[in-house]
Amino acid sequence: MPKKYLFYISQNYSFAILRPLQTEIRRRGGEVSWFLEPNVNADYLSSDEVQLTTVEAINAFNPFAVFVPGNVVPSFIPGLKVTVFHGFDAGKLDWKGKNTHFRIRGCFDLHCSYGKDMTKQFEQLAEKYQTYKVVDTGWPALDPLFTTDTALNPYIDNEDKRPTVLFCSTFSPRFSCAPHIFEAIKKLSESGKWRWLVQFHPKMGADIVEKYKALENDNLTFIETDNVVPLLKSADVMLCDTSSVLLMFLLQRKPVVTFKGNQQGEHLINVSSPEQIELALTEALEQPDELMRKIDDYIEYIHAYTDGNSSARVLDAVDNFTFDSLKSKPLNLLRQLKLRKKLGFWKLS
């Protein structure tokens, strides 16, 4: 009998995170089904992907493991609960000043982490809580970044020899630079100096999205997609704020300019006024030696795997998992009640 796996997702960007893992599962003869929370667009599913639409269907499917690129998962569905995370640590802090990336919500049995810093911090928390295990596997979402051919990349224009700038921004009003640099982007795109690709977090406010869509011209294209990897591969330099996508971009050894970013370090070029953006992008496109050395050091720190085999390591970690020495997870009654309400499931498991 083939092993069965469930992909439980709550955001549209999760499709691209899990599809490399699906490819590896199928290569090993396993079976995958998807469960989408109500806000997820099922149109992003491919014709060969199976969707389960109820908790009853999940229970009947009875997955061996449930993979989640998010923060929570229902305790009332079967399977080993595995988080593969939805992005890198972008240094975002909650109102208490704590890093939200390392908040332990008591939902998972296994954390598949990536990078020396991330793994170390989750291991320290695992010693404290003793309710989950940690394995440094690399991030499945990045496998195509290192393995996929660019020949069919729809965002690469071989006829346009200008440098390509990818502008990405997060949705949170506290961190997003999109509202503050609109006029600068408008001016730079109209100059025709560079080719611009613009892509925002799917939760970005509709008013901001519409403003940038209205900027589209021969030099700027606004893109809505569930898969940012082709975009990352198509650009020469990135302009960003705090979005964790900038770290994915850096892994290609490509420079990033941040506008009032909360991440600090010599691997980034940070600016604090719109007037500085053009000069910073020009510097980044030149790829100065010292900047590239700092980027290389940072890559080794956050995600040293560049072999495109992180999905295989994740599945190996699941196969080798045991509950030995783990304590029971907290009941999380309020969170689980909210999930039952969201999914319309009130039967006792």
Secondary structure, 3 states (H helix, E strand, C coil): CCCEEEEEECCCCHHHHHHHHHHHHHHCCCEEEEEECCCCCHHHCCCCCCEECCHHHHHHHCCCEEEECCCCCCCCCCCEEEECCCCCCCCCECCCCCEHHHCCCCCCCEEEECCHHHHHHHHHHHHHHCCCEEEECCCHHHHHHHHCCCCCCCCCCCCCCCCEEEEEECCCCCCCCCCCCHHHHHHHHHHCCCEEEEEECCCCCHHHHHHHHCCCECCEEECCCCCCHHHHHHCCEEEECCCCHHHHHHCCCCCEEEECCCCCCCCCEEECCHHHHHHHHHHHHHCCHHHHHHHHHHHHHHCCCCCCCHHHHHHHHHHCCCCCCCCCCCCCHHHHHHHHHHHCCCCCC
